[in-house]
């Protein structure tokens, strides 16, 4: 299922001729009670099938007509559930056509995560696969879950996944801009772009320098939505649609996944869809510097010194540290509008993956209240984040001899932190948070098939809802 589809019906049974199939969550310690309630035939069936209630186990109980009467889904124990999330995702992925409902009461956050897991598990990226039609497996929203809200969130996740999964020959800067314009049209927003040498005329020299060697011209995408009287929230996403590394060319293994180097842009566009679909009372602005870091005569060189939009100069010591350059110009523009909050997302450093792996997203902010809100939201919506320090002792590492800043400090230590410190120099005095995402699931997990992933967006959405939701 792609982002262009409705990700399952979560409101009613859509006129189904049969009753929805109930899904009962069975904890390991509650197995005997669950089977006693289900009856002796179910208990015998479970015993012969080896069903123990282990997390992720599935037991389909037949009716006298040979149809599925009920599904028992292993819910394990609390310790097992803490090790992962979206546990219903694998069941959803294997579910046959029909309508399903959760038959076990959960608290609101757990019920939302369960429903979200089902919907996220139905994702398929089928753009390039013939004969890949998907059976419709609809899911009825639990009473405590707003189905329209959940669909808006899932559509945003699917949009981000689709953008990341699409190869660079079909998702270059032009296509990324087209996607943003279509999103704007859908929600009544405006979307403009500054392209090619116009970037120089309008003082975005770093964006131009990174993208000028590519066949498709670099550009800055600028989307705006909402009432001008509402709090201003600006999202900035790294849109490097493919990264060869430039003249400091990447080795083959490191280049293989560089279609995902626009994952920051994908995630902020997915988040912007969530915000607009849910009608949050904010003045939204989305800035995406969209480029391809290629190799040709005009490519920037190691040793070049470039001047940014802010006037700060940057020595280019590695052309493969290009993401922070395009973000720098965009962050300066964002701060000029004096927003209430700036969020940037970028697939920025390998150091972040070494520190926290592919699932946990490091974030940086000097705003302690914002950090607390993000940490709380992360736990509430199962979107793992971890605050990292903007350690001032490493400021010296980004200050070279001949320019204001160095885009690639030598030594290799604290690479994610020094990248964040670099961006902080351009973020101004507005409340700001930077997310060094991976944007990819390397091995399939429940609700998260292998491939592009929308990270940090749901946690940020929860913070925005808690800060800016309409009263009454």
N, C-alpha and C positions, 0 to 999 in steps of 0.2 A: 504494500500500500504506500503510495507516494503522498507528498504534502498537498497535491492537488485534489486528493480524495478526502471525503469526510472520514475521520479515523474511527469508524464504528459508531453505532447508534448507542448513546448512553442515556436516553431519556425514556423511551417506551419500547414495546415489543415490535413496533413497526408493522403492526397488523399480522404478526405471526399467527399461523393456524394452530400451533401447539403452545402449551405453556412453556415459559423459559426453563432451561435446565438449571437446577440449583447446584451451586458449588459450596460444599461444606469444608471448612478448614479444620483439619484434624491434627492437634498437637500430639507429639509422641506419647506424652503421659496421659492424654485423654483418649487414647485409642479405644480402650475397652468400653468406655461410656458412649463414644460415638457409634461403635458397632452395635452395642446393645440397643441404641435408639433406632439404628437402621434396620435391625431385624436379623434373624438367624441366617437367612440366605445370604445377606450382605456380609455377615461375619465369616461364613464359610468361604465366600468368594474372596474376601480379603486375605484370609489365611492361605488359600491356595495360590493367590497372586503374590504373596510375599509383602503385602502392604503393611507397613509398620508406623506410618505417620511421619517418616523421615522427610525433612524439608525437600519439597519438589516432587515427591512421589505422586503419581496420579492413579486413581482407581475409578474406572467408569462402571457404574452399576447399571445393569440392563433392566428394562421393564419386561412385563410378560409379552409385549409385542415385539421385543427384540430391539427397542430403541434405548437411548441413554436416558435413564430415569433420574440419575443423580451422579455427580462427580465428587469423590472424596479427594481432597488435595492435601498432601502432607505439609504440615505447618511447623514441624520440628519443635524446637524450643527457642527461647529468647536468645540464647547464646548463638545458635545457628543463624537466626534471622538477622542478628546484628552484623554478620560477616558479609552480607550482601543486601540487595534491595530489589524491588519490583519482582517479587517472587512469582507472581501470576503470569509474568511475561512469557515464560516457556510454555505454560499451558495454553495461552492464547495463540502462540505461534503454531501449535499442533492441533488447534481446535478445528473441528469440521463446521460446515455452515450451520447456522442456527442462532438462537438467542440464549444468553446465559445471564445468570444473576448470582450475586454473592449471598449465601444463606447464613452467614456468620456475622454477628454484630461486632463492629470494631469502633474504636474512637475515631473522631473525624479525620485527624491527620493520617492514621493508619488506613482508614477506608479510602481516602484520596490516593494514598500511595498504591494500594491494591488495585484500584480502578485504573490509575495511571499506568501501573505495570502491565495490565491487560492491554491497554490501548497502545503503549509503546512496543509491546511484543508483537503487535500486528504489522509493524513497519516492514515494507519490502522495497528495495531499490531495484526496479524492474525496467528501467528506461532502455537498457541495452539487451534485454533478454526476451527472446521470442517465446510465445506460448506460456506466459508466466502469470496468467490470471489467478486471482486469489479468492478463495471462498470467503463469503461474508460471515464473520463470527461476531455478532453484536453483543454488547454488554450493557445491562441495565445499571444505571448509576445507583449506588447505595443512597439511602434517604438523606444522609448528611452531606452528600457531594452535589455541587451545582454542576449539572452536565454541560451547560453552555460554557461555563468557565473552563472546565476540564478540556473540552474540545478545542477551545482557543489556545490553551497551553500546548496541547499535543500537536496541533497544526503548526505552531511555532517551532517545536522540536523537529517535526518532519521536514519543515522548510530548511532548517539548518542542516539536517542530515543530507537532504537531497543536494544542497549546494556543495557541501564538502565532498560527497561521493562522486559528483559529476567531474569527469576528467577535464584538464585544462584546455584541451582543444575545443570544448564546448562551454567552458566556464572561465573565459578570460575577462579582462576589465570591462569590455563592452557588454557581455552577457550579464555580469554582476550588476552593472548599471541598469540594464533592462529589467532585471528582477526587482531592483529597488523601485523602479518606476511603476511596475505592475502592482507591487505591494502598496505604493502610495495611492494609485488609482482605486484599489479595492477599498481603502479606508478613508478616502477623501482627503488625503494628505497632498503636499506639494513635494516635488523632487526635482532638483537641478543638478547639473554637473559642470565642472570646469575641466577642460580637456586640453591636452597637449601643451603647446607654447603659451596658451592662455594662463596656465599655472604660473609661468614666470611673470606675466603681466600683472597677475593678481597676488604675487608674492607667496607662492608655495614652492620654493626652490628645491627643497629636499624631496618632495613627492616627485617632482619633475626629474631630478637627478637619478633617482632609483629606477624609474620606469622608462627613461628616454631611449634605451637601447632596444626596446621590444618592438615587435611589429604593430601591436595595438598600443595606441597612445595612452600614457598615464592619465588619470583623472581623479577628481575629488567629487564624490557623491554626497549630496546634502539634502536630506529629507526632513520635512517639518510637519508637525501635526498637533492639533489641540488648541485650546483657548489660550490666547496670549496672556490672559490674566492669571493663569494657573502657574504653579511652581515649575521652573524650568529644569528639565532633566535632559542631559546630552549624553548620547552613547557614541563611542568612537570604536571602530573595528578595523583591525589590520586586514587589508584586502590584497595581499600579495598572491595573485592567482596562480603563479608558479614561480618557484625560486630555484634557479640553477646554482645560486651562490655568487653569481656574477663572475668577475675575473678570478676571484678566490673560489673557483668552481668546486662544487660538492663532489665527493666520490659517488659512484653509482648507487650504493646502498643507501646513502643519506638522501639522495635525490628522488628515490622511488616514491615516496609519499608526499612529495611537495605540491601536489594538487590541493592538499589540505592546508597550505600555508595561508589561505584566506579564511581559515576557521574562525578567527575573531570577527570578521565581517559577517560570516554566516550566523554566528551566535547572536550578534547584536541585531541583525535583521530578524532572526527568529524571536528574540525578545521584544523587538518593536512590534511585531505582529501580535504577540500576547498582550502588550500594553494597549494597542489600538482596538483589538477584538474585545477586550474587557472594558474598554472605555474609561481607563483610569484618568482622573482629573489632573493631568499634568500637561505642560507644554513640552512636547517631545521634539528633540532634534537628533538626527542620526548622521554622523559623518563617517564616510568610508573612503580612505585613500586607496584606490584600486589601481594596481600596477602589476607588471610582470618583471621580475628581476632577471634580465637576459644578458647575453653577451653579443656585442657587436661594436663597431667603431665608436659610437657615442657613450659606451658604458663608462660609469665612474670607475676610477682606479684606486688601488691602495696608495695612500699618501696624499690623495686629494684633500683639500680643505674646502668645505662647503659652508655657505652662510644660510641659516635657517630663517623662517618667517619672523622669529623673535629678534633676529640680529645676532644671536649666539653663533659662533663658528664651531664646526665639527670636523675633526681630522678623521679621515676614513682609513682605518687601519685594517679593516676586513670588509670586503664588499658583501659578505654573507651575513653581516649584522645590519641588514637593511630595514627590517621591520620597525625598529625604534626610530629610524629616520622619517619614514612616512607618518608614523604616529606623532612625531614631534610637531610637525607643521599643523596637523589636524588638532592636536591638543591646544596649541596656541590660539587657533581660531575658536575652539570651544570656549576657552577662558575669556575671550574678548566679549562674549555675549553675557558674561557675569551670571552663569547658571547657578541654580541651587545645588546641583549635584552633577558630576561628570564621572562616567564609568567607561573605562576602556578595556577591551578584550583583545588578546593577541596570542597566536601560537609563536611565542617569542624566543624561548631558550630551551635547549636541551638540558641545561642545568636544572630547570624546574622538574623535569621528568626524573632526573637522577635523584633529586631530593625527595620527591613525593610520589613518583610513579605516574601512570597514565590516568588514574581515577580521581585523585585528590588535586584540586586546583589551588595553587598558592595565590594569595591576593595581598596587595600592599596598599596601605593608606596611613596617613598621619592623623586621621579623624577617629579617635577612640570610640566615640558613640556609634559611628558607622560600622566600625569593626565588630562591635558587640552585636549590633543588629544583624550583620551578615552572618556571624557565627551562629546566632540563634536561628535564623531563617534556614541556614544550611542544614541544621539538624531537623527542623520541622518538615522540610520538603524532600529530604534524602537527596540533596545535591551537594556533595562533599566539598568543602572549602577549608583552607587553613591559612591563618594570617602569618605572614613572614615580615621580618623587620626591614625598615628603611634605615639601615645601619649607617649613621653618619661617618663612622670611621673608614668606610670604603669610598667616601666621596673623592679622596685623592686618586683612586684608581681610574676615575673617569676624567681626569684633568691632565691632558698631555702638555708637552712643553710649548707647542707652537699654535695651539688653538684653545678655545674655551672648553671643549669637550672632546672625548675620545669615544668613538662608537664601538670599539672592541678592545677592552683592556686586556693586557697580556697577563699570562699566568694561569688563567682558567678557574681561579677561585671565585666562589659566590657569584656565578654568572647571572643568575636570575635576579639577585639583589642589585648588582651594578646596573643591569638593564632597567630596573625599576627606578633607581636613583637618577639615571639618565632622563627617563620620562618625567620624573618629578620636576626637573629643571624647566620643563615647558608647560606644566599643568597649571601654573599660576597659583593664586591664593584661594581658589574655589575648592569646596569639598570634592575629593577625588579618590577613586580607587582603581587600581590596575590589577587585571586578572591574567596570569600567564598560563593559558589553557593549553591542552593537548589537542582537543577536537577530534579524537579518534579512539575507538574501542579496538584494541589489537586482537582480542579473542572474545567471541560472543559470550554475553552474560544475560541473565533474565532481563527482558525488556530492553536490552542493548545489543543488537546484532553487531557483528564485526563491521567496522566501517566508521563513517563520520558520526560524530556525537555532538550534541548541543550541551555544553557545560556552563555552569554558573548562572545561566539565564533564569532558571526557576527560583533560585535563591534571591537573586536581585529583584525579580518580580515580587516575591513575598515582602521584601523590604519596602519596595515602592507602594505596595498595597497597604502595608501597616502605617507608612508615613503619610500617604496622600489620599487614602480612600475617602469617599464622600461620607460625611457624617449624616446620621439619621436615615 
